[in-house]
Amino acid sequence: MSAVLVSTSSSSSASAPVLAATDSLDGSASLTADVRDISLSYGSKAVLQQLSWQLQPGQVVGLLGRNGAGKTSLLEALLGLRETQSGQVQLFGQAATALDDAARARIGYVPQHSDLFEGFTARQLLAYFKSFYPRWNETKVEGLLSRWDIPRDQMISRLSGGQQQRLSIIRALAHEPDLLVLDEPVASLDPVGRRDFLRELVDQVLDRGTTVVFSTHILSDLERVAFNLAFLQQGRIAVQAPLDSLLEEVRLVLGSSTAIQAVLAGGSAELLRRQTQADGRERCLLRFAPGQAPQDGPGLSVQALNLEDLFVELT
Ligand SMILES: Nc1ncnc2c1ncn2[C@@H]1O[C@H](COP(=O)(O)OP(=O)(O)OP(=O)(O)O)[C@@H](O)[C@H]1O
């Protein structure tokens, strides 16, 4: 069971959450999550390298990265569940590794691998978790159990993988968290289940302004909701921006060094990646200011990218 989901004291969490956040010059106190320069290695394997990442209240962020890029490690570090070798993480203005009960009660987490108590029924599991939270939306829980077709009185061990995943999502939504972190939440869901889940997520955000971060490999789901996307590459967040902006602003530009230099000299492009090809031409991934992306020109090829191309180029 995840430490994040368990509030050890119901009395302190019954009062309105008191945030340790104080006004700061850089505005970081109002962030839901503020990750600063964290590095994380397993033995000699460096996974996160001086990674910084900020989540604004109400932001919905899809975290993208290749298998083994470190998404789970990053989400665990974000929640204070995994120690980092350096750097710091703050949630709601408090150190993530030392959250008070009120702050813990504001977080919902769906881990990649289900951590449900298999000897419980869905009804027993939800009753158990309900006792820890000052806020619990019974109407939502009952509605989702019915809509998502989860038998209330069957042992969790006998539920299908998809039903267990849905139950895990219901448990994370039930206490109406302000920050919802989901690690590949749709991996075992069929297309209908994924669509229902996304609808629920959107409702949650529209109704309550929840900050949501989730990792996924299913790009079409991200396209449907037009989230902010964060690309994890070589231990850092290479880019984070709304999908629409990335599609409009990022271009793959091919040309001679001179032609590329001329584009960069224009000053409106951020260089995301630069490689020299075997034929001596340069292959660059550039992000232009809105409306500033150039057209093809002499010795210069400029290509727009779709989401799958962005995934390939930025992860
Ligand atoms: N507890 C651990 N001990 C040692 N190595 C680990 C541990 N957890 C993860 N790793 C390694 O760290 C790297 C990042 O793993 P992580 O699970 O964070 O990646 P991921 O992006 O979530 O992967 P996936 O998309 O496959 O779920 C991988 O190379 C993995 O083998």
The ligand as a MOL file (V3000), in Angstrom:
LIG
                    3D

  0  0  0     0  0            999 V3000
M  V30 BEGIN CTAB
M  V30 COUNTS 31 33 0 0 0
M  V30 BEGIN ATOM
M  V30 1 N 14.1710 -0.4870 -7.7280 0
M  V30 2 C 14.9830 -0.4530 -8.7780 0
M  V30 3 N 16.2470 -0.9310 -8.6990 0
M  V30 4 C 17.1010 -0.8630 -9.7380 0
M  V30 5 N 16.7950 -0.3420 -10.9390 0
M  V30 6 C 15.5590 0.1520 -11.0740 0
M  V30 7 C 14.5850 0.1290 -10.0240 0
M  V30 8 N 13.4390 0.7040 -10.4530 0
M  V30 9 C 13.6780 1.0640 -11.7460 0
M  V30 10 N 14.9250 0.7360 -12.1150 0
M  V30 11 C 15.5530 1.0060 -13.4240 0
M  V30 12 O 15.4690 2.4130 -13.6430 0
M  V30 13 C 15.1010 2.7180 -14.9740 0
M  V30 14 C 13.8310 3.5470 -14.9740 0
M  V30 15 O 12.7500 2.7280 -14.5270 0
M  V30 16 P 11.2580 3.2900 -14.4410 0
M  V30 17 O 10.3970 2.1610 -14.0060 0
M  V30 18 O 11.2730 4.5130 -13.6120 0
M  V30 19 O 11.0010 3.6650 -15.9670 0
M  V30 20 P 9.6280 3.8900 -16.7530 0
M  V30 21 O 9.8650 5.0350 -17.6790 0
M  V30 22 O 8.5000 4.0210 -15.7850 0
M  V30 23 O 9.4900 2.5370 -17.5700 0
M  V30 24 P 8.1810 1.8280 -18.2530 0
M  V30 25 O 7.6530 2.7510 -19.3210 0
M  V30 26 O 8.7930 0.5920 -18.8650 0
M  V30 27 O 7.2140 1.5320 -17.1570 0
M  V30 28 C 14.9870 1.3750 -15.6810 0
M  V30 29 O 16.1900 1.1160 -16.3470 0
M  V30 30 C 14.7660 0.3750 -14.5620 0
M  V30 31 O 15.2950 -0.8700 -14.9100 0
M  V30 END ATOM
M  V30 BEGIN BOND
M  V30 1 1 1 2
M  V30 2 1 2 3
M  V30 3 2 2 7
M  V30 4 2 3 4
M  V30 5 1 4 5
M  V30 6 2 5 6
M  V30 7 1 6 7
M  V30 8 1 6 10
M  V30 9 1 7 8
M  V30 10 2 8 9
M  V30 11 1 9 10
M  V30 12 1 10 11
M  V30 13 1 11 12
M  V30 14 1 11 30
M  V30 15 1 12 13
M  V30 16 1 13 14
M  V30 17 1 13 28
M  V30 18 1 14 15
M  V30 19 1 15 16
M  V30 20 2 16 17
M  V30 21 1 16 18
M  V30 22 1 16 19
M  V30 23 1 19 20
M  V30 24 2 20 21
M  V30 25 1 20 22
M  V30 26 1 20 23
M  V30 27 1 23 24
M  V30 28 2 24 25
M  V30 29 1 24 26
M  V30 30 1 24 27
M  V30 31 1 28 29
M  V30 32 1 28 30
M  V30 33 1 30 31
M  V30 END BOND
M  V30 END CTAB
M  END
